[in-house]
């Protein structure tokens, strides 16, 4: 006999997870993932490093943003954890001292891995559109690509896909020329090799 219908996941289910995993609730389903591998971590930290100075601190850029790494976002019954998120200061003048955010970010970035790409590309993007996120970036460290989307009503408009070592200006951070090659894990060169 079958188990019957599964009960929707709750926030208590997330709190019960061990600390070495990332948990999310998407469409009532508990999604549990291990911490990211090095290509993912390199792309995520590299992108954060490039955007933080010019857009949060105003060093060499316009400022006016708050950036957070892996913030917990609560949207209705969904609990999402994007790799990076940013809010315009005009919408969130200060970062509140809270365990999670209910105000949708203006921009999110998902760094894809083979196991999370379908979730990030379909379900999470749909929820981000529903909640009013303005831009979504999908970074694929294996394919070495950046896909940039702008929300237009309830749908996403793809503004471009960039790859390899391209230098790009991408909404909403077009004030900065981003060198994509800086985001990718490179093979270590051993002494004596060309």
C-alpha positions as CSV (number, residue, x, y, z in Angstrom):
1,X,0.0,0.0,0.0
2,X,1.1,3.6,-0.7
3,X,2.0,6.0,2.0
4,X,-0.8,8.4,1.2
5,X,-0.4,12.1,0.6
6,X,2.7,13.8,2.0
7,X,2.2,16.5,4.5
8,X,3.5,20.0,3.5
9,X,6.8,20.8,5.0
10,X,6.9,23.3,7.8
11,X,9.4,25.8,9.2
12,X,10.0,23.4,12.1
13,X,11.2,20.8,9.5
14,X,13.8,23.4,8.4
15,X,14.9,24.2,11.9
16,X,15.4,20.4,12.6
17,X,18.0,20.1,9.7
18,X,21.7,19.7,10.6
19,X,23.8,22.8,10.2
20,X,25.9,21.4,7.3
21,X,23.0,21.5,4.8
22,X,20.9,24.1,3.2
23,X,17.2,23.7,3.4
24,X,14.3,25.3,1.6
25,X,10.6,24.8,1.2
26,X,9.4,25.1,-2.3
27,X,5.7,24.5,-3.2
28,X,5.3,22.7,0.2
29,X,8.3,20.3,-0.4
30,X,11.3,20.3,1.8
31,X,14.4,20.6,-0.4
32,X,17.7,19.7,1.4
33,X,21.1,20.2,-0.3
34,X,24.7,19.8,0.9
35,X,26.9,22.9,1.1
36,X,28.1,23.9,-2.4
37,X,31.3,22.5,-3.9
38,X,34.3,24.7,-4.8
39,X,33.2,25.9,-8.4
40,X,29.9,27.1,-6.9
41,X,31.6,28.7,-3.9
42,X,34.2,30.5,-6.1
43,X,31.5,31.9,-8.5
44,X,29.4,33.0,-5.6
45,X,32.1,34.7,-3.6
46,X,33.7,36.2,-6.7
47,X,30.4,37.8,-7.8
48,X,29.8,39.1,-4.3
49,X,33.3,40.6,-4.2
50,X,32.8,42.3,-7.5
51,X,29.4,43.9,-6.6
52,X,29.8,44.7,-2.9
53,X,32.3,47.6,-3.2
54,X,30.7,49.6,-6.0
55,X,27.1,49.0,-5.2
56,X,26.9,48.7,-1.4
57,X,29.9,50.7,-0.3
58,X,29.8,53.2,-3.2
59,X,33.5,52.6,-4.0
60,X,34.0,53.1,-7.7
61,X,30.2,52.8,-8.3
62,X,26.9,54.3,-7.4
63,X,26.2,52.6,-4.1
64,X,22.5,52.4,-3.0
65,X,22.2,48.7,-2.4
66,X,22.4,46.1,0.4
67,X,23.8,42.7,-0.4
68,X,23.4,39.5,1.5
69,X,24.9,36.0,1.0
70,X,22.3,33.2,1.4
71,X,19.5,35.2,3.0
72,X,16.5,33.3,4.1
73,X,13.4,34.6,2.3
74,X,9.9,33.8,3.5
75,X,7.2,34.2,0.8
76,X,3.8,32.9,1.9
77,X,4.5,29.2,2.5
78,X,7.7,29.1,0.5
79,X,11.1,29.5,2.2
80,X,13.9,30.2,-0.3
81,X,17.6,30.7,0.1
82,X,19.2,32.3,-2.9
83,X,23.0,32.4,-3.2
84,X,23.0,36.2,-3.3
85,X,20.3,38.8,-2.9
86,X,20.3,42.6,-3.0
87,X,17.8,45.3,-2.0
88,X,17.8,48.9,-3.2
89,X,18.2,51.1,-0.1
90,X,15.2,53.2,-1.2
91,X,13.0,50.1,-0.5
92,X,15.0,48.9,2.5
93,X,16.7,51.8,4.1
94,X,18.4,49.6,6.8
95,X,19.0,45.9,7.1
96,X,16.7,44.8,9.9
97,X,17.9,42.5,12.7
98,X,15.7,39.5,11.7
99,X,16.2,35.8,11.1
100,X,14.6,36.0,7.7
101,X,13.2,38.5,5.2
102,X,9.7,38.9,3.9
103,X,10.5,41.9,1.7
104,X,11.4,40.6,-1.7
105,X,14.8,41.5,-2.9
106,X,15.2,43.7,-6.0
107,X,17.8,41.2,-7.4
108,X,18.7,37.6,-6.7
109,X,21.5,35.4,-8.1
110,X,21.3,31.6,-8.1
111,X,24.6,29.8,-8.8
112,X,23.6,26.6,-10.5
113,X,24.8,23.1,-9.8
114,X,23.6,20.0,-11.7
115,X,21.3,19.0,-8.8
116,X,19.8,22.4,-8.2
117,X,19.5,23.8,-11.8
118,X,16.0,22.6,-12.5
119,X,14.7,23.9,-9.2
120,X,16.4,27.3,-9.7
121,X,15.4,27.7,-13.3
122,X,11.8,26.8,-12.9
123,X,10.2,26.8,-9.5
124,X,12.3,29.4,-7.7
125,X,12.2,31.8,-10.7
126,X,8.4,31.5,-10.8
127,X,8.2,32.3,-7.1
128,X,10.6,35.3,-7.5
129,X,8.4,36.6,-10.3
130,X,5.2,36.2,-8.2
131,X,6.9,38.1,-5.3
132,X,8.1,41.0,-7.4
133,X,11.8,40.4,-7.6
134,X,13.1,42.7,-10.4
135,X,16.1,40.8,-11.7
136,X,17.4,37.2,-11.6
137,X,20.9,36.2,-12.5
138,X,21.6,32.5,-13.1
139,X,25.3,31.7,-12.9
140,X,26.5,28.3,-14.1
141,X,30.2,27.7,-13.0
142,X,30.5,24.5,-15.0
143,X,29.2,25.9,-18.3
144,X,30.8,29.3,-17.3
145,X,27.7,31.3,-18.2
146,X,25.7,34.2,-16.8
147,X,22.0,34.5,-17.8
148,X,20.4,37.8,-17.0
149,X,16.6,38.2,-16.6
150,X,14.3,41.2,-15.9
151,X,10.8,40.7,-14.6
152,X,8.1,42.1,-16.9
153,X,4.8,41.6,-15.0
154,X,4.5,37.9,-14.2
155,X,7.1,36.7,-16.7
156,X,10.8,36.9,-17.2
157,X,12.5,38.6,-20.1
158,X,16.0,37.2,-20.9
159,X,18.3,40.2,-21.4
160,X,21.3,38.0,-22.4
161,X,23.5,35.0,-21.9
162,X,27.2,35.7,-21.5
163,X,30.0,33.1,-21.3
164,X,33.6,32.4,-20.7
165,X,35.9,35.3,-20.2
166,X,33.5,38.0,-21.6
167,X,33.3,41.4,-20.0
168,X,29.7,42.4,-19.5
169,X,27.5,45.1,-18.2
170,X,24.3,43.5,-16.9
171,X,21.1,44.9,-15.4
172,X,20.7,46.1,-12.7
173,X,24.4,46.5,-12.2
174,X,25.4,47.8,-15.6
175,X,27.4,50.6,-14.1
176,X,30.1,48.0,-13.6
177,X,31.9,46.0,-16.3
178,X,32.1,42.5,-14.9
179,X,34.9,40.2,-16.0
180,X,33.2,36.8,-16.0
181,X,36.5,35.0,-16.1
182,X,37.1,36.1,-12.5
183,X,34.1,34.0,-11.4
184,X,35.4,30.6,-12.6
185,X,37.5,28.1,-10.8
186,X,40.7,27.6,-12.9
187,X,42.8,24.6,-13.0
188,X,45.9,24.8,-10.8
189,X,49.1,25.2,-12.8
190,X,51.7,22.8,-11.5
191,X,55.4,23.8,-11.4
192,X,57.1,23.0,-14.6
193,X,53.9,22.8,-16.7
194,X,53.3,25.2,-19.6
